[in-house]
Amino acid sequence: MLTSCEYSSLVIDRLCDQARGQNVAVACFYFDFAARREQSSTSMLGAILKQILGALEEIPKEISQAYEDQKKVIGGRGPQLSDITKMLQTTSSGRLTFLCIDAMDECVPEHRVKILNSLNQILQKSPGIRIFMTGRQHVQAEIQKRLSGRVASIAITPKKGDVIGYLRTRLEEDTNPDAMDDNLEADILRRIPEDISEMYVEVTTFRELP
């Protein structure tokens, strides 16, 4: 059984393999519940932009100029969300670009709104962009709405037998086996699979191909 992060990693690895040697950009971001307050809309999209710029042989002049303009502001400051959105539109306008975003449900709601609205603006101006996104089922309607319905969704629900097999493997790899007795192991194998459909249901979101 694969977790959300592992699903995303497989997709990213496949895209990177296919993009090698071609004029294709791949960027990714993993949301983490433990760091959700630090992962703002600006920092998240800024991280995506940094990855895309890092793969370019030459940074577009308008982006270089935008950074220079920010340095002239009193005290200096980083680009604002609207600036980053425009830069992403610029970098993805001339080539196929894949954005992979994992665990959107773990993003703080107010940040998620801004991120999805910014992604929608980028989609409007950049026909070559594709977005792969995972998240639990309760954010599906919001994603559909914010991205103007231009999505295809796939619900992924692990089978109980796969979950039990995965748990057994992880228990066998426990570095402190003395902490586990037969009763605790049986309880883990019984209770976790009962709740797994809610814990691991994911929504995979793409922009539809033209």
HELIX and SHEET records of a PDB file:
HELIX    1   1 SER A    4  ALA A   19  1                                  16    
HELIX    2   2 PHE A   33  ALA A   35  5                                   3    
HELIX    3   3 SER A   41  GLY A   54  1                                  14    
HELIX    4   4 LYS A   61  LYS A   71  1                                  11    
HELIX    5   5 LEU A   81  SER A   92  1                                  12    
HELIX    6   6 MET A  104  GLU A  106  5                                   3    
HELIX    7   7 PRO A  109  LYS A  125  1                                  17    
HELIX    8   8 GLN A  137  VAL A  139  5                                   3    
HELIX    9   9 GLN A  140  ARG A  146  1                                   7    
HELIX   10  10 LYS A  160  GLU A  172  1                                  13    
HELIX   11  11 PRO A  177  ALA A  179  5                                   3    
HELIX   12  12 ASP A  182  TYR A  200  1                                  19    
SHEET    1   A 3 VAL A  24  TYR A  30  0                                        
SHEET    2   A 3 LEU A  96  ASP A 102  1                                        
SHEET    3   A 3 ILE A 129  MET A 133  1                                        
SHEET    1   B 2 VAL A 151  ILE A 156  0                                        
SHEET    2   B 2 GLU A 202  ARG A 207 -1                                        
END                                                                             
